[in-house]
Amino acid sequence: MISKNFLNNNNRHRIKLLLILCLFGFCLVQAMQSPKKRAHRPHGDRVYLLHADELKYDMFGNNPDAQIVKGKVSFLHQGAHLTCDSAYFYQNTNSVKAFGHVHFRQGDTLSLVCDRAEYDGLMQMMRARKNVVLHHRRQVLRTDSLDYDRLYEMANFFEGGTLIDGKDRLVSDWGEYHTKTREAKFVFNVKLRSGKDLVTTDTLYYDVRKSTAHMVGPSRIVSGSSVVKTADGYYNTKTDRARLYGRSTLVDKDKTITGDSLYYVKDGNSQGFGNVIYNDKRNRNTLHCNYLRYNEKTGYGFATRNPVAIDYSQKDTLWVHSDTMKIYTFHINTDSVYRKVHAYSKVRAYRQDVQAVCDSMVFNSQDSCMTMYKDPIVWNLNRQLLGEVIKVYMNDSTVRMAHVIGQALSVDEMPDSVHFNQVTSKEMKAYFEKGQARMGESIGNVQTIYFLTNDKDSSLVGMNYMETDTMRMYLSPERQLQKIWANKSVGTFYPITQVPPAKLKLPNFAWFDDIRPKDKNDIFVWRGKRKDQQLKVIKRHAAPLQMLSENKGGTAPGD
């Protein structure tokens, strides 16, 4: 009979044997798995040589500390791969000198190729030389000398380079490109070509994500016939939009726009802010304002904030000021193009020989007509002309004909500044030759007061009062009255000493010398008529219409 001690000892030996077998199996599994771990590529601060067809040392040569590797050479450093035909590998300094078909790859977004390079693993710096091409996403940077700093994710070139971004092509002597922010800086002889547009500047910052270029220093943007000059501007190559600061200028053939800030959109709305000056050299006119908006495609313009239009096409310069000005272009880019310019409100105009005041004014280039509305007044030398509406027709920028409609009044101041020649009627027309009034025509309810003078000493002889339906006055080139023609007139002549005081002036006489602009600076000071001096609106009666009345039976009368 087997004793209990023998059985207990036997069980203990079995348990020990089982533990030894389990430990052996665990070690065997670990041994089988260890080759898989060693197959993983190494990581860390060290530069690792992954492959080379040939490796040797030259202990007595020029590079005794280098491993000389050749044939399909491959290195790895912190996730980046470097391949080449041959290299000097310095393990002590953690650096590589690579030669022939050098290719550096970082992730799946950055690739760099060159003929030779130096890579410093400690500084994480890649110095590429000769035929360098850096690909980052869709951008391509070409140069002969480039340093790529992996730590700061920045590439900079210093012997000329070209950045290609889609249709945009940037060229400069020196530059830097940040792979993380995708922003670039270019300095010295910078040229950006985007399609047909060309930007030249000394310093340019380029945002690849937004396709926006920021120009610093004297810069030019050439787009077709348009040339932009700025010292601080932003240009979007995708939308052809430009934001220009620092007193910039846009030149389009004979037209120039200058302002403290310009927002330029090709074939769209362009805006100017702060002391904007629009100059048309061809038509010899200028517009000054503090805000201007213009659409090249439609030809619509809007100017406000103290706008002033200046026309210098004639011997004397014309200055026009109002609260707001608008320009409309019809049939643009055709042979029948014409424009309408609206000025409102509080319009004041000054030229040495002509001054005008009205509430609003419209100029139509189709018929060269300038129309003034709401209590317009025009002064020419010592003559004042007013009415409900005044139309002035131009011929080569000179007055051809003036037409006063409604409550027309013409007043000529005599040399003594006391007596006035006066004509009032429903309608007036004045015809000019070479800018000089030669004939005046008054139509409807004509009343006149005219003072006769002595030819020898120009003293007043008498006063003639006349009423008629139609009257024409003919003047000499020297503005002297030659003759008067009237249709069925009635009148009275008074010797100058016997003129009744009540007859010296017509019932609607008015002389607004205090409103008249005195010089070009006076157009900014608004002075209008008092309420009791404003013309009363006379409603025109419509012609009666003949209508057939219907009777209760629905038939016309007489049926």
Secondary structure, 3 states (H helix, E strand, C coil): CCCHHHHHHHHHHHHHHHHHHHHHHHHHHHHHHHHHHHHCCCCCCCCEEEECCEEEECCCCCCCCCEEEEEEEEEEECCEEEEEEEEEEECCCCEEEEEEEEEEEECCCEEEEEEEEEEECCCCEEEEEEEEEEEECCEEEEEEEEEEECCCCEEEECCCEEEEECCEEEEECEEEEECCCCEEEEEEEEEEEECCEEEEEEEEEEECCCCEEEEEEEEEEEECCEEEEEEEEEEECCCCEEEEEEEEEEEECCEEEEEEEEEEECCCEEEEEEEEEEEECCCCEEEEEEEEEEECCCCEEEEECCCEEEECCCCCCEEEECCEEEEEEECCCCCCCEEEEEEEEEEEEECCCEEEEEEEEEEECCCCEEEEECCCEEEECCEEEECCEEEEEEECCEEEEEEEEEEEEEEEECCCCCCEEEEEEEEEEEEEECCEEEEEEEEEEEEEEEEEECCCCCCEEEEEEEEEEEEEEEECCCCCEEEEEECCCEEEEEEHHHCCHHHCCCCCCCCCCCCCCCCHHHHHCCCCCCHHHCCCCCCCCCCCCCCCCCCCCCCCCCC
